[in-house]
């Protein structure tokens, strides 16, 4: 028996030495060469049947190579993206379209849509909607898992709370910024902190204290809490037409959600080491697998935690005013949902997109000095029952900070009668698309229910405050 006999069987280079070693042992035991060659063919045909014995090392190598080939085949991108619908293409920068094209080349992708507020993000663009089969993409959900909106309509006239009083209420009852939370004596409890899921994973147990410390607070960037006026031109939300004082908030799952996102993205990338570099941030976890199930549990908990932060923000402010909300509307816009699409259950990722099933209420804000809107979904199948989650950035943060003048931003706020606490140049209204343009491009996705005009706005401090 020599190497030529082994090579003729089609063994790859790394396996030839192992095959030769096993063959030598069998020759030493007196087995004829032809019988050894038949045995080697049998190992090639079913390496899983040889976990012990003289051929075990060879079989293990063959199984590993087969798994690698399967992984490479499973991670291969389609040569062309699947078709997807786009709303407001004239408002969307080319980079966001490139990212969506890559997402639609994933082997697990089945359908998608791009909203008019779309702009470049990590992996899936902000404003991207992606349906996959048996796969969840951590960066298809986003770093701020469960990022969401909430509106409380109060039984108070819009002018009943003076601007100075609204400023003091926001300063006392809200907290903003990375790593920031209420002082221990001022923290409030919430049922989400007692969910059994916290004990199901080491990661969640580790992050529980962080969640407790930051509950009821908001992050940095575009997160905000605002007092403003809600206007209903006709009865809706179980309210009469008219103007009402309201609180609108935009917040997410804080440091807890960010660490969940980064942890599971790293796991997903290990699942697909041969994934095209263009799609690295779109690495997925099979939902039928253990890691996929763990992410789904953590994502769901982070979504609940994000809404709990809104609950506490709104409860604090309503309690301080001595009122109970007349109506509340909320929605998440950074999550994945199980959804039936064309008769099949898929996983629909909305990264910066508002759920908009027929009749479903949602919130689409503008900027710190532009109107936001309560909307009702129209249930567009082409949009996977989705709409935009806001106005969407026209300028990146660095571009806004370097190109916008503080005096121009302050003049814009003054014209709109908006008082700002915190907020940086990178969040200036001029850094965003016009919300009216964005809504005009998606009139077939949502109907307008009410308009919200901000009056007193609190945000985290930016790189340069306005």
C-alpha positions as CSV (number, residue, x, y, z in Angstrom):
1,X,0.0,0.0,0.0
2,X,1.4,3.4,-1.0
3,X,0.3,7.0,-1.3
4,X,-0.7,6.6,-4.9
5,X,-3.4,4.1,-4.0
6,X,-4.8,6.5,-1.4
7,X,-4.7,9.5,-3.8
8,X,-6.6,7.6,-6.5
9,X,-9.5,7.2,-4.0
10,X,-9.9,11.0,-4.1
11,X,-8.8,11.9,-0.6
12,X,-7.8,15.5,0.0
13,X,-4.3,16.3,1.0
14,X,-4.9,16.7,4.7
15,X,-6.7,13.3,4.8
16,X,-4.1,11.3,2.8
17,X,-1.7,11.0,5.7
18,X,-4.4,9.8,8.1
19,X,-5.7,7.3,5.5
20,X,-2.1,6.0,5.0
21,X,-1.6,5.6,8.7
22,X,-4.8,3.6,9.1
23,X,-4.0,1.5,6.0
24,X,-0.5,0.7,7.4
25,X,-2.1,-0.6,10.6
26,X,-4.5,-2.7,8.7
27,X,-1.7,-4.1,6.5
28,X,0.2,-5.0,9.6
29,X,-2.8,-7.0,10.8
30,X,-2.7,-9.0,7.6
31,X,-5.6,-7.4,5.7
32,X,-5.2,-7.6,1.9
33,X,-4.7,-4.4,0.0
34,X,-8.0,-4.6,-2.0
35,X,-10.0,-5.1,1.3
36,X,-8.2,-2.1,2.8
37,X,-9.1,0.0,-0.2
38,X,-12.8,-1.1,0.1
39,X,-12.7,-0.1,3.8
40,X,-11.3,3.3,2.9
41,X,-14.1,3.8,0.3
42,X,-16.6,2.9,3.0
43,X,-15.2,5.5,5.4
44,X,-15.4,8.0,2.6
45,X,-19.0,7.1,2.0
46,X,-20.2,7.3,5.7
47,X,-17.6,8.8,8.0
48,X,-20.2,9.1,10.7
49,X,-20.1,5.4,11.1
50,X,-16.5,5.3,12.1
51,X,-16.3,7.3,15.4
52,X,-14.0,4.6,17.0
53,X,-11.4,2.2,15.8
54,X,-8.5,2.5,13.4
55,X,-10.4,4.8,11.0
56,X,-11.7,7.2,13.7
57,X,-9.1,10.0,13.1
58,X,-9.6,9.8,9.3
59,X,-13.4,9.8,9.7
60,X,-13.2,12.9,12.0
61,X,-11.2,14.8,9.4
62,X,-13.7,13.9,6.7
63,X,-16.6,15.0,8.9
64,X,-14.9,18.3,9.6
65,X,-14.2,19.0,6.0
66,X,-17.8,18.1,5.1
67,X,-19.1,20.5,7.8
68,X,-16.8,23.2,6.4
69,X,-18.1,22.7,2.9
70,X,-21.7,22.8,4.2
71,X,-20.9,26.1,6.0
72,X,-19.4,27.6,2.9
73,X,-22.3,26.6,0.8
74,X,-24.8,27.8,3.5
75,X,-23.1,31.2,3.7
76,X,-22.8,31.8,0.0
77,X,-24.6,35.0,-1.1
78,X,-27.0,35.0,-4.1
79,X,-25.4,36.4,-7.2
80,X,-28.2,39.0,-7.4
81,X,-30.5,40.5,-4.7
82,X,-34.1,39.4,-4.5
83,X,-36.4,42.1,-5.6
84,X,-37.8,44.4,-2.9
85,X,-40.1,47.4,-2.8
86,X,-38.8,50.9,-2.1
87,X,-40.7,53.9,-0.9
88,X,-39.3,57.4,-1.4
89,X,-36.3,56.3,-3.5
90,X,-35.5,60.0,-4.2
91,X,-34.9,60.5,-0.5
92,X,-32.7,57.5,0.1
93,X,-28.9,57.7,-0.2
94,X,-27.1,55.2,-2.3
95,X,-25.3,53.6,0.7
96,X,-28.5,52.5,2.2
97,X,-29.6,50.9,-1.0
98,X,-26.2,49.0,-1.3
99,X,-26.7,47.7,2.2
100,X,-30.2,46.5,1.4
101,X,-29.0,44.8,-1.8
102,X,-26.5,42.8,0.3
103,X,-29.2,41.8,2.8
104,X,-31.4,40.6,-0.1
105,X,-28.5,38.4,-1.3
106,X,-28.4,36.4,2.0
107,X,-29.4,32.8,1.5
108,X,-31.9,33.0,4.3
109,X,-33.6,36.2,2.9
110,X,-37.1,35.8,1.5
111,X,-38.6,39.3,1.2
112,X,-37.7,42.9,2.1
113,X,-38.7,46.6,1.8
114,X,-37.0,49.9,2.2
115,X,-38.7,52.8,3.9
116,X,-38.4,56.5,2.9
117,X,-36.4,57.5,6.0
118,X,-33.7,54.9,5.2
119,X,-30.1,55.7,5.7
120,X,-26.9,53.8,6.3
121,X,-26.6,51.7,9.5
122,X,-24.6,48.7,10.7
123,X,-25.5,45.7,8.6
124,X,-29.1,46.3,7.7
125,X,-29.8,50.0,6.8
126,X,-31.9,52.0,9.2
127,X,-35.3,51.9,7.6
128,X,-34.8,48.4,6.3
129,X,-37.3,45.6,6.6
130,X,-36.1,42.1,6.0
131,X,-37.9,38.7,6.2
132,X,-35.8,35.6,6.7
133,X,-36.6,31.9,7.0
134,X,-35.5,30.2,10.3
135,X,-32.9,32.9,10.9
136,X,-32.6,35.9,13.1
137,X,-30.0,38.6,12.4
138,X,-28.8,40.5,15.5
139,X,-27.7,43.5,13.5
140,X,-31.0,43.2,11.5
141,X,-32.6,44.2,14.8
142,X,-29.9,46.7,15.7
143,X,-27.8,47.6,18.7
144,X,-30.5,49.4,20.6
145,X,-32.9,46.4,20.8
146,X,-36.5,47.4,21.3
147,X,-35.9,51.1,20.6
148,X,-39.4,52.4,20.7
149,X,-41.8,55.3,21.0
150,X,-44.6,56.2,23.5
151,X,-47.2,59.0,23.5
152,X,-49.4,59.9,26.5
153,X,-52.3,62.3,25.9
154,X,-53.0,64.2,29.1
155,X,-56.2,65.8,30.4
156,X,-54.5,69.2,30.4
157,X,-54.8,72.1,28.1
158,X,-51.5,72.7,26.1
159,X,-50.9,76.1,27.8
160,X,-51.8,74.9,31.3
161,X,-48.1,74.0,32.1
162,X,-45.7,76.9,31.8
163,X,-42.5,76.4,29.8
164,X,-40.4,76.9,32.9
165,X,-42.4,74.3,34.8
166,X,-42.1,71.8,31.9
167,X,-38.4,72.3,32.0
168,X,-38.2,71.6,35.7
169,X,-40.4,68.5,35.3
170,X,-38.1,67.1,32.7
171,X,-35.0,67.9,34.6
172,X,-36.3,66.2,37.7
173,X,-38.0,63.2,36.3
174,X,-35.9,62.1,33.3
175,X,-32.3,60.9,32.9
176,X,-30.2,60.8,29.8
177,X,-26.8,59.5,28.6
178,X,-24.6,56.4,28.3
179,X,-24.3,54.6,31.7
180,X,-26.7,57.1,33.3
181,X,-29.6,56.1,35.6
182,X,-31.5,57.5,38.5
183,X,-29.9,57.7,41.9
184,X,-30.5,54.5,43.9
185,X,-33.0,56.2,46.2
186,X,-35.0,57.5,43.3
187,X,-35.2,54.3,41.2
188,X,-38.5,52.7,40.6
189,X,-39.4,49.0,40.3
190,X,-41.1,47.4,37.3
191,X,-42.4,44.0,36.6
192,X,-39.9,43.4,33.8
193,X,-37.1,43.3,36.3
194,X,-38.7,40.2,37.8
195,X,-39.1,38.2,34.6
196,X,-37.9,34.6,35.0
197,X,-35.9,35.0,31.7
198,X,-33.2,36.9,33.6
199,X,-32.2,33.6,35.3
200,X,-32.2,31.5,32.1
201,X,-28.8,32.7,30.6
202,X,-25.5,33.6,32.2
203,X,-25.4,36.8,30.0
204,X,-28.8,37.9,31.2
205,X,-28.0,37.2,34.8
206,X,-24.8,39.3,34.4
207,X,-26.7,42.2,32.9
208,X,-29.6,42.3,35.4
209,X,-27.9,44.7,37.7
210,X,-27.2,47.1,34.8
211,X,-30.9,46.9,33.8
212,X,-31.9,47.7,37.4
213,X,-29.6,50.7,37.6
214,X,-30.8,52.2,34.3
215,X,-34.5,51.4,34.4
216,X,-36.7,54.4,33.6
217,X,-33.9,56.3,31.9
218,X,-33.0,57.2,28.3
219,X,-29.8,56.9,26.2
220,X,-28.0,59.4,24.1
221,X,-28.1,60.3,20.4
222,X,-31.7,60.8,19.2
223,X,-33.5,59.7,22.3
224,X,-35.8,62.3,23.8
225,X,-38.7,63.2,26.1
226,X,-40.9,66.0,25.0
227,X,-43.9,68.0,26.2
228,X,-46.0,69.2,23.3
229,X,-49.4,69.6,21.8
230,X,-51.4,66.8,20.2
231,X,-54.0,67.9,17.7
232,X,-56.9,65.7,16.6
233,X,-58.9,67.2,13.7
234,X,-61.6,64.6,14.2
235,X,-62.5,62.2,17.1
236,X,-60.1,59.3,17.5
237,X,-58.2,57.4,20.2
238,X,-61.4,57.6,22.2
239,X,-60.9,61.3,22.4
240,X,-62.8,64.3,21.1
241,X,-61.3,66.4,18.4
242,X,-59.1,69.2,19.8
243,X,-55.7,70.1,21.3
244,X,-54.2,68.3,24.3
245,X,-51.0,68.5,26.3
246,X,-49.0,65.3,25.6
247,X,-45.7,63.6,26.4
248,X,-43.7,61.9,23.6
249,X,-40.7,59.8,24.3
250,X,-38.1,57.9,22.2
251,X,-36.0,55.4,24.1
252,X,-34.6,51.9,24.0
253,X,-33.1,49.1,26.0
254,X,-30.0,51.0,27.2
255,X,-26.7,49.3,27.9
256,X,-28.4,46.0,28.5
257,X,-29.7,45.8,24.9
258,X,-26.4,46.9,23.4
259,X,-24.4,44.2,25.2
260,X,-26.9,41.6,24.1
261,X,-26.6,42.8,20.5
262,X,-22.8,42.7,20.5
263,X,-22.6,39.3,22.2
264,X,-24.9,37.5,19.8
265,X,-23.5,39.3,16.7
266,X,-20.1,37.8,17.6
267,X,-21.7,34.3,18.0
268,X,-23.4,34.7,14.6
269,X,-20.2,35.6,12.9
270,X,-18.6,32.5,14.4
271,X,-21.4,30.4,12.9
272,X,-20.5,31.7,9.4
273,X,-16.7,32.2,9.3
274,X,-16.7,32.1,5.4
275,X,-19.5,34.7,5.0
276,X,-18.7,37.3,2.4
277,X,-17.1,40.4,4.2
278,X,-19.7,42.6,2.6
279,X,-22.3,40.7,4.7
280,X,-20.3,40.3,7.9
281,X,-22.6,42.5,9.9
282,X,-25.6,40.5,8.7
283,X,-24.4,37.2,10.1
284,X,-27.5,35.2,11.3
285,X,-28.4,32.6,13.9
286,X,-30.6,29.7,12.9
287,X,-33.7,30.1,15.0
288,X,-34.1,26.4,15.3
289,X,-30.6,26.3,17.0
290,X,-29.7,26.9,20.6
291,X,-27.9,30.2,20.0
292,X,-30.8,31.5,17.9
293,X,-33.3,30.6,20.7
294,X,-31.1,32.3,23.3
295,X,-30.9,35.5,21.2
296,X,-34.7,35.4,20.6
297,X,-35.3,35.2,24.4
298,X,-32.8,38.0,25.1
299,X,-34.2,40.2,22.3
300,X,-37.7,39.7,23.6
301,X,-36.7,40.7,27.1
302,X,-34.8,43.7,25.9
303,X,-37.9,44.8,23.9
304,X,-40.0,44.5,27.1
305,X,-37.4,46.4,29.1
306,X,-37.4,49.2,26.5
307,X,-41.1,49.6,26.8
308,X,-40.8,49.5,30.6
309,X,-38.5,52.5,30.5
310,X,-41.2,54.4,28.7
311,X,-43.8,53.2,31.2
312,X,-41.8,54.7,34.1
313,X,-40.9,57.9,32.3
314,X,-44.6,58.6,31.5
315,X,-45.8,57.5,34.9
316,X,-43.3,59.9,36.7
317,X,-44.4,62.9,34.7
318,X,-48.1,62.2,34.9
319,X,-47.8,61.6,38.7
320,X,-45.9,64.9,39.0
321,X,-48.8,66.7,37.2
322,X,-51.4,64.9,39.3
323,X,-53.1,63.4,36.2
324,X,-53.8,60.1,34.5
325,X,-53.3,59.8,30.7
326,X,-56.5,59.9,28.6
327,X,-54.8,57.8,25.9
328,X,-51.5,56.1,25.2
329,X,-49.9,54.9,22.0
330,X,-46.6,53.0,21.8
331,X,-44.6,50.9,19.3
332,X,-41.2,49.3,19.0
333,X,-39.2,49.8,15.8
334,X,-36.0,47.8,16.4
335,X,-37.2,44.2,16.8
336,X,-37.8,41.0,14.9
337,X,-41.3,39.5,14.7
338,X,-42.7,36.1,13.6
339,X,-45.0,37.0,10.8
340,X,-46.8,35.0,8.1
341,X,-45.8,36.2,4.6
342,X,-47.4,34.6,1.6
343,X,-48.6,31.7,3.7
344,X,-45.3,30.9,5.4
345,X,-44.0,32.0,8.8
346,X,-40.9,34.1,8.4
347,X,-38.9,36.3,10.8
348,X,-39.5,40.0,9.9
349,X,-36.7,42.3,11.1
350,X,-37.7,46.0,11.4
351,X,-34.6,48.1,12.0
352,X,-35.9,51.6,12.3
353,X,-39.3,50.7,10.8
354,X,-42.7,51.0,12.4
355,X,-45.1,48.0,12.4
356,X,-48.1,49.0,10.3
357,X,-50.7,46.2,10.1
358,X,-54.1,47.3,9.0
359,X,-55.6,49.3,11.8
360,X,-52.4,49.3,14.0
361,X,-51.5,52.5,15.7
362,X,-48.0,53.8,15.6
363,X,-45.8,56.9,16.1
364,X,-43.6,58.6,13.5
365,X,-41.6,61.5,15.0
366,X,-39.9,64.3,13.1
367,X,-37.1,66.1,14.8
368,X,-36.6,68.2,18.0
369,X,-38.5,71.1,16.4
370,X,-40.6,69.4,13.7
371,X,-44.0,67.7,14.1
372,X,-44.5,64.0,14.8
373,X,-47.5,62.0,13.9
374,X,-49.8,59.3,15.3
375,X,-50.6,57.0,12.4
376,X,-52.7,54.0,11.7
377,X,-51.3,51.2,9.5
378,X,-52.9,50.2,6.2
379,X,-51.4,46.7,6.1
380,X,-49.3,46.8,2.9
381,X,-48.0,43.4,2.0
382,X,-45.3,44.8,-0.2
383,X,-44.0,46.7,2.8
384,X,-44.3,43.7,5.1
385,X,-46.9,45.7,7.1
386,X,-44.3,48.4,7.8
387,X,-43.7,52.2,7.6
388,X,-40.9,54.6,8.4
389,X,-39.9,55.1,12.0
390,X,-39.1,58.8,11.7
391,X,-37.8,61.4,9.3
392,X,-34.4,59.7,8.9
393,X,-31.0,61.4,8.8
394,X,-30.1,63.6,5.8
395,X,-26.6,64.3,7.4
396,X,-24.5,61.9,9.4
397,X,-23.5,63.0,12.9
398,X,-20.0,64.1,11.9
399,X,-21.3,65.9,8.8
400,X,-24.0,67.7,10.8
401,X,-21.6,68.8,13.6
402,X,-19.0,70.1,11.1
403,X,-21.4,71.8,8.7
404,X,-24.3,73.3,10.7
405,X,-24.0,76.6,12.6
406,X,-25.3,76.8,16.1
407,X,-26.9,80.2,15.5
408,X,-28.9,78.7,12.6
409,X,-30.1,75.8,14.7
410,X,-31.1,78.1,17.5
411,X,-33.0,80.4,15.1
412,X,-34.9,77.4,13.8
413,X,-35.9,76.4,17.3
414,X,-37.0,79.9,18.1
415,X,-39.2,80.1,15.0
416,X,-40.9,76.9,16.1
417,X,-41.2,78.1,19.7
418,X,-39.2,75.1,21.0
419,X,-37.2,75.1,24.2
420,X,-34.4,72.6,24.2
421,X,-32.6,71.0,27.1
422,X,-29.4,69.3,26.0
423,X,-29.3,68.2,22.4
424,X,-26.3,68.5,20.2
425,X,-25.7,70.0,16.7
426,X,-25.6,66.4,15.4
427,X,-29.4,66.2,16.3
428,X,-30.3,69.5,14.8
429,X,-33.5,69.6,12.7
430,X,-31.4,70.4,9.6
431,X,-29.7,67.1,10.0
432,X,-32.9,65.3,9.2
433,X,-35.1,64.8,6.1
434,X,-38.3,66.8,6.1
435,X,-40.9,64.7,7.9
436,X,-43.6,66.0,5.5
437,X,-41.6,64.6,2.5
438,X,-41.1,61.3,4.2
439,X,-44.9,61.0,5.0
440,X,-45.8,62.0,1.5
441,X,-43.9,59.1,0.1
442,X,-45.7,56.5,2.2
443,X,-49.3,57.6,2.0
444,X,-50.2,54.1,1.0
445,X,-48.7,52.6,4.1
446,X,-50.3,54.7,6.9
447,X,-53.1,57.2,7.5
448,X,-52.6,60.2,9.8
449,X,-54.5,60.2,13.1
450,X,-53.1,63.1,15.0
451,X,-50.2,65.6,14.9
452,X,-47.8,66.3,17.8
453,X,-45.8,69.6,17.9
454,X,-42.9,69.7,20.4
455,X,-42.7,72.6,22.8
456,X,-40.1,71.6,25.5
457,X,-37.6,68.9,24.5
458,X,-35.0,67.1,26.6
459,X,-32.1,65.1,25.1
460,X,-28.7,64.0,26.1
461,X,-25.9,66.6,25.6
462,X,-24.2,66.2,22.3
463,X,-20.6,66.7,21.2
464,X,-21.6,70.4,21.0
465,X,-24.8,71.6,22.5
466,X,-27.2,73.7,20.5
